[in-house]
Amino acid sequence: MTISVENTLPSYDNLPDTCIISLAEYGAIAVHGAEQSKYLQGQVTCDVNTLTDNNLLLGGHCDAKGKVFSVFRLINRQNIHLLLQPKTSISQSLAELKKFGVFAKVTIEQVTDLAFYAVAGKKATEILHQQFVELPNSLTPVLQVGSTTIVYLAGKLKRYLIIDEAKAAEKIINDFALVTYSQALWNLIEINEGFPLLAPETVASYVPQMLNLQAIHGISFTKGCYLGQETVARMQYLGKNKRALFSLKSKSANNELITLQAGDIIEQQLGANWRKAGDILASYISDDGIYYLQAVLASDIDSTTNLRIKNHENSALSLVELPYNLAE
């Protein structure tokens, strides 16, 4: 059974009402064993002790200096803790979790037996009800239906994750008879939702607050000790953080064929000159030439700041409003 993937790249304003997204480059780290919760509690920014079968936690995994290896969505599936995230951030996080995991009664591994899809758009709930009587929602965002895990993601655009073994997931997706897009579309949505996307070039480069984890409720400041906690607390309570995650888009369509990658530079205008403003984490260029970027910039950047991509003079950028308050 194969699923045909549409290769077009629509702009955010021209997204289909509802579509399927094949998350071929999405994955998970699985943590299971007698001490799975206790072990993770000492490794990540969220309060793992509050995890249930029906809720969803956002969090980060940091090094001892508070630099983020990965940003994840944490769920419990069949008594296994899954740290859902792009495959691009799994490698180093997995290695670090395994390093300390030898001292606990846990098994830590990259998931290889599950497939990930998303149903996104205005009619996503209606479409899913074609096959599922009960669905997760904002109060109970995770639901197990047989072998299938359904995760509801609230935001500007309604999304559901479908997680199952490959054959079962493919059957579900095929039965919806919707157009399936590549993971690039998922990245576009994540950029607009302000959810951090880390690539190998940007892993272990930022503390959680620079990625807005405090604003998306991905940090518990009451849970106790975890790796990197001292830096995270210092940033929060001493006001030392001066950077934040922003979503940007080009002010107009651009026919210049450019390739963007994580680590490329955003510049801001200061008088007659241009200076570095920050670094790109993720990007998406639509077929009609609109650039969508996720970048870490100075936290006092505002809509009056002139921004562009370095070495591309005609790439004027504007800020995209985030669906959350940075002050939280």
C-alpha positions as CSV (number, residue, x, y, z in Angstrom):
1,M,0.0,0.0,0.0
2,T,1.5,3.3,-1.1
3,I,0.5,6.9,-0.5
4,S,1.0,9.4,-3.3
5,V,2.5,12.6,-2.0
6,E,1.7,16.0,-3.7
7,N,5.0,18.0,-4.2
8,T,3.5,21.4,-4.6
9,L,4.3,24.0,-2.0
10,P,1.3,26.3,-1.3
11,S,1.6,29.6,0.5
12,Y,0.1,29.7,4.0
13,D,-2.8,31.9,2.8
14,N,-3.6,29.3,0.1
15,L,-3.6,26.1,2.2
16,P,-6.3,23.6,1.3
17,D,-9.3,23.5,3.6
18,T,-8.1,20.1,4.8
19,C,-5.2,17.9,3.9
20,I,-3.0,15.0,4.9
21,I,0.7,15.6,5.7
22,S,3.1,12.7,5.4
23,L,5.6,13.1,8.3
24,A,8.3,11.0,6.8
25,E,11.0,13.1,8.5
26,Y,9.2,13.1,11.9
27,G,10.0,10.6,14.6
28,A,10.3,9.9,18.3
29,I,12.5,8.8,21.1
30,A,10.9,6.0,23.2
31,V,11.6,5.8,26.9
32,H,10.2,2.8,28.7
33,G,10.9,0.7,31.8
34,A,10.2,0.8,35.6
35,E,11.9,4.2,36.0
36,Q,10.8,5.9,32.8
37,S,9.1,8.8,34.4
38,K,11.6,9.3,37.2
39,Y,14.5,9.3,34.7
40,L,12.9,11.7,32.2
41,Q,11.9,14.0,35.1
42,G,15.6,14.7,35.7
43,Q,16.4,15.2,32.1
44,V,13.8,17.5,30.5
45,T,12.2,20.9,31.2
46,C,8.6,19.8,31.5
47,D,7.0,18.1,34.6
48,V,6.9,14.5,33.5
49,N,5.1,13.5,36.7
50,T,2.0,15.2,35.3
51,L,1.9,13.1,32.1
52,T,-1.1,10.8,31.7
53,D,-2.5,8.7,28.9
54,N,-4.6,11.5,27.7
55,N,-2.6,14.7,28.0
56,L,0.3,16.2,26.0
57,L,3.4,18.0,27.4
58,L,5.7,20.3,25.5
59,G,9.3,20.4,26.6
60,G,13.0,20.6,25.8
61,H,16.0,18.4,26.5
62,C,19.1,20.5,27.4
63,D,22.8,19.9,28.1
64,A,24.4,20.9,31.5
65,K,24.8,24.5,30.3
66,G,21.1,24.8,29.4
67,K,21.5,24.6,25.6
68,V,18.7,22.8,23.9
69,F,19.3,19.5,22.2
70,S,15.7,19.0,21.2
71,V,12.2,20.4,21.5
72,F,9.5,17.7,21.7
73,R,5.9,16.9,22.3
74,L,5.7,14.2,25.0
75,I,2.9,11.6,25.1
76,N,2.4,8.2,26.7
77,R,1.5,5.5,24.2
78,Q,0.9,1.9,25.4
79,N,2.9,2.7,28.6
80,I,5.9,4.0,26.6
81,H,6.9,7.7,26.8
82,L,7.4,9.1,23.3
83,L,9.3,12.3,22.7
84,L,7.8,13.3,19.3
85,Q,10.1,15.5,17.2
86,P,11.7,16.0,13.8
87,K,14.4,13.3,13.0
88,T,16.9,16.2,12.6
89,S,17.0,16.7,16.4
90,I,16.9,13.1,17.5
91,S,20.5,12.0,17.1
92,Q,22.3,14.1,19.7
93,S,19.4,14.1,22.1
94,L,19.1,10.3,21.9
95,A,22.9,9.9,22.6
96,E,22.8,12.1,25.6
97,L,19.7,10.4,27.1
98,K,21.3,7.0,26.6
99,K,24.5,8.2,28.3
100,F,22.8,8.9,31.6
101,G,20.2,6.2,31.1
102,V,22.6,3.4,32.0
103,F,22.1,4.3,35.6
104,A,18.3,3.9,35.6
105,K,15.9,1.0,34.9
106,V,15.0,2.3,31.4
107,T,15.4,1.5,27.8
108,I,15.9,4.4,25.4
109,E,15.7,4.0,21.7
110,Q,14.6,5.7,18.5
111,V,11.2,4.6,17.3
112,T,11.4,2.6,14.1
113,D,8.0,0.7,14.0
114,L,5.6,3.7,13.8
115,A,4.4,6.0,11.1
116,F,3.4,9.6,11.6
117,Y,0.7,11.5,9.6
118,A,-1.2,14.8,10.2
119,V,-4.7,15.8,9.3
120,A,-4.7,19.6,9.1
121,G,-7.3,22.3,8.2
122,K,-10.7,23.7,8.9
123,K,-12.5,20.5,8.4
124,A,-10.0,18.2,10.0
125,T,-12.4,17.2,12.8
126,E,-15.2,16.5,10.4
127,I,-12.9,14.4,8.2
128,L,-11.6,12.3,11.2
129,H,-15.2,11.6,12.3
130,Q,-15.6,9.6,9.1
131,Q,-13.5,6.9,10.8
132,F,-13.4,7.7,14.5
133,V,-16.5,8.2,16.7
134,E,-14.5,9.8,19.5
135,L,-11.7,12.3,19.0
136,P,-9.2,14.1,21.3
137,N,-9.7,17.8,22.0
138,S,-8.0,20.7,23.9
139,L,-9.0,19.2,27.3
140,T,-7.9,15.6,26.5
141,P,-5.5,16.0,23.6
142,V,-4.4,12.4,23.3
143,L,-6.7,9.5,22.6
144,Q,-5.9,5.8,22.0
145,V,-8.3,4.0,19.6
146,G,-7.2,0.4,19.2
147,S,-3.6,0.5,17.9
148,T,-4.0,4.1,16.7
149,T,-2.9,7.1,18.8
150,I,-4.6,10.4,17.8
151,V,-3.1,13.7,19.1
152,Y,-4.9,17.0,18.9
153,L,-2.7,20.1,18.4
154,A,-4.4,23.4,19.1
155,G,-3.3,26.5,17.3
156,K,-4.0,28.9,14.5
157,L,-4.7,25.9,12.3
158,K,-6.4,22.8,13.6
159,R,-4.2,19.7,13.4
160,Y,-4.3,16.0,14.5
161,L,-1.4,13.6,14.5
162,I,-2.1,10.0,13.5
163,I,0.4,7.5,15.0
164,D,0.3,3.8,14.3
165,E,2.3,1.0,12.7
166,A,2.9,1.8,9.0
167,K,0.3,-0.5,7.4
168,A,-2.4,0.5,9.8
169,A,-1.6,4.2,9.4
170,E,-1.5,4.0,5.6
171,K,-4.9,2.3,5.5
172,I,-6.4,5.1,7.7
173,I,-4.9,7.8,5.5
174,N,-5.9,6.2,2.2
175,D,-9.5,5.9,3.4
176,F,-9.8,9.6,3.9
177,A,-9.2,10.2,0.1
178,L,-7.6,13.6,0.7
179,V,-4.5,15.1,-1.0
180,T,-1.3,14.2,0.9
181,Y,1.5,16.7,1.1
182,S,5.1,16.4,2.1
183,Q,6.5,17.3,5.5
184,A,7.5,20.7,4.1
185,L,3.9,21.8,4.6
186,W,4.2,20.7,8.3
187,N,7.2,22.9,8.7
188,L,5.3,25.8,7.2
189,I,2.6,25.3,9.8
190,E,5.1,24.9,12.7
191,I,6.8,28.1,11.6
192,N,3.5,30.0,11.7
193,E,2.6,28.4,15.0
194,G,5.9,29.5,16.5
195,F,6.9,25.9,17.5
196,P,10.7,25.6,17.4
197,L,12.3,23.5,14.7
198,L,15.9,22.4,15.4
199,A,18.3,21.2,12.7
200,P,21.8,19.6,13.3
201,E,23.3,23.1,12.7
202,T,21.3,24.7,15.5
203,V,21.2,21.9,18.1
204,A,22.8,22.9,21.5
205,S,22.9,26.6,20.4
206,Y,20.1,28.2,22.4
207,V,18.6,28.1,25.9
208,P,14.9,27.2,26.1
209,Q,13.7,30.8,26.6
210,M,15.4,31.8,23.3
211,L,13.1,29.3,21.7
212,N,10.0,30.6,23.5
213,L,9.6,27.4,25.5
214,Q,8.4,29.4,28.5
215,A,5.7,31.0,26.3
216,I,4.3,27.6,25.0
217,H,4.3,26.1,28.6
218,G,7.3,23.9,27.9
219,I,9.1,24.7,31.1
220,S,8.1,23.9,34.6
221,F,9.7,26.3,37.1
222,T,8.5,24.2,40.1
223,K,9.4,20.6,39.3
224,G,12.9,20.5,40.8
225,C,16.3,19.6,39.4
226,Y,17.0,18.6,35.8
227,L,19.9,19.0,33.4
228,G,20.5,22.6,32.6
229,Q,18.0,23.9,35.2
230,E,20.3,26.5,36.8
231,T,20.8,28.3,33.5
232,V,17.1,28.2,32.7
233,A,16.1,29.6,36.1
234,R,18.8,32.3,35.9
235,M,17.5,33.4,32.5
236,Q,13.9,33.5,33.8
237,Y,14.4,35.2,37.2
238,L,17.3,37.5,36.5
239,G,16.1,38.7,33.1
240,K,19.3,37.7,31.3
241,N,17.6,36.5,28.2
242,K,17.7,39.0,25.4
243,R,16.6,36.8,22.4
244,A,13.4,35.1,21.3
245,L,12.0,33.0,18.5
246,F,10.1,34.8,15.7
247,S,8.2,33.9,12.6
248,L,8.8,36.0,9.5
249,K,7.6,36.1,5.9
250,S,8.7,38.0,2.8
251,K,6.8,41.2,2.2
252,S,6.3,40.3,-1.4
253,A,6.8,37.4,-3.8
254,N,10.4,36.9,-4.9
255,N,11.3,35.1,-8.1
256,E,15.0,34.8,-7.1
257,L,15.9,31.2,-6.7
258,I,17.7,30.8,-3.4
259,T,18.4,28.0,-1.1
260,L,18.0,28.6,2.6
261,Q,19.3,26.5,5.4
262,A,19.5,26.5,9.2
263,G,22.2,28.9,10.4
264,D,21.7,31.4,7.6
265,I,21.7,35.0,8.8
266,I,18.9,37.6,9.1
267,E,20.1,41.2,9.0
268,Q,18.5,44.4,10.4
269,Q,19.0,47.9,9.1
270,L,20.7,50.4,11.4
271,G,20.9,53.8,9.7
272,A,22.5,53.3,6.3
273,N,24.1,50.0,7.3
274,W,22.9,46.4,7.8
275,R,24.0,44.3,10.8
276,K,23.4,40.7,11.9
277,A,20.0,40.4,13.7
278,G,19.9,36.6,14.2
279,D,19.9,33.2,12.7
280,I,17.5,31.1,10.7
281,L,16.2,27.9,12.3
282,A,13.9,26.8,9.6
283,S,12.5,28.0,6.3
284,Y,9.8,27.3,3.6
285,I,9.5,28.8,0.2
286,S,6.2,28.5,-1.5
287,D,5.8,27.9,-5.2
288,D,4.6,31.5,-5.7
289,G,7.8,32.9,-4.1
290,I,6.8,33.7,-0.6
291,Y,9.5,33.0,2.1
292,Y,8.5,31.8,5.5
293,L,11.2,31.8,8.2
294,Q,11.7,30.9,11.8
295,A,14.6,32.7,13.4
296,V,16.1,33.7,16.8
297,L,16.4,37.5,17.0
298,A,16.8,40.1,19.7
299,S,13.6,40.0,21.8
300,D,13.0,43.8,21.3
301,I,12.6,43.4,17.5
302,D,9.3,44.9,16.4
303,S,7.3,45.6,13.2
304,T,9.2,48.8,12.5
305,T,12.5,47.0,12.2
306,N,13.7,46.6,8.6
307,L,14.8,43.0,8.2
308,R,16.2,40.9,5.3
309,I,18.1,37.7,4.5
310,K,21.9,38.3,4.3
311,N,23.2,38.5,0.7
312,H,19.7,38.9,-0.7
313,E,18.9,42.6,-0.9
314,N,15.4,42.1,-2.3
315,S,14.3,39.8,0.6
316,A,12.5,42.3,2.8
317,L,10.8,40.5,5.7
318,S,8.0,41.2,8.1
319,L,7.1,39.6,11.4
320,V,4.2,37.1,11.6
321,E,2.1,37.4,14.7
322,L,2.6,34.5,17.1
323,P,-0.4,32.7,18.6
324,Y,1.0,33.2,22.1
325,N,2.5,36.0,24.3
326,L,6.3,36.1,24.7
327,A,5.9,37.6,28.2
328,E,4.3,34.5,29.6
